[in-house]
């Protein structure tokens, strides 16, 4: 695994940083206007808390992507770890299974950097380890259910998120594509929220997520195109026009799909948020649920089309 690079040395850094700063500045100005009658309590306002979280996430993501595979590997491992912790709490995973699951979480991202063949061998190899757990723990009551939940947690979070490393290392122009994904996923989620809030009339999935509407789905797609255009300079020039047109629908579908799947998990657990780790958003899993599905969908789409 190569040593970290200085993100500032990348030709993508300054254009991306400028765009992030402008977007954060414009969104802060909009929030201040919306909350103009409550400026004395702006620091506690939900919109400001969300903005503050984005103001931390965006530079971290930019630095990790342009800092090379090692820094991105550390970031993906860290968010996978926290996401797994929240997932384990949601599904009431027994401590023994949770500890094994957290240990396995540390493997996916590094292997994705080191070996493509090794990454795709991980799932069957770790499944062999997983099916030994009920025997080792002598778990007669609920052992198989705990096994199924822990196996799903690893595949759903750690393994799917590690596809970000596959894009970075094994796709030409991968770092630039990741910048596009980061912006597009963020604006897709925000576009769905804004359009759904303003124009939403027709529920999309009342049982899973009553607040989601078909109008919000249009916001998903609009936001995905806006994010792709914002960071479009980072796309490989050889496939610029193709990716500019084709990537946003993939991102919008993945964002919606990931959000609805996490909603299904939360509905079964009977909770509104996966945690309270991120002010304004809830748990980290609530923030990365879209990215979890967008990462593999984008990777396999690129492998099939390039």
JOKA-V54079 format. One line per field, one symbol per residue. psi: psi as a letter, one per 20 degrees, with the letter a starting at -180 (. if undefined). Layout:
# JOKA-V54079
psi=???
This chain:
# JOKA-V54079
psi=pqqqrohhipiigghggghggggggghgggghghkhikhhkhiiqghhhgghghhggghggghggiirhghhgggggghgghggghghhgjlpqgghgggghghhihgghhhghpgghgiigghghhgggiighghilngojghghggghggggggfggghiihhhgghjppkhghhhggggghgghgghggggghggiphopgmhhgnhiprhhhhhhggghghghghgjhhiqphhkggghhghgghgggghggghghghhgghghikqgqiakhopihcrhhhhjhghhhhghggghghhhi.
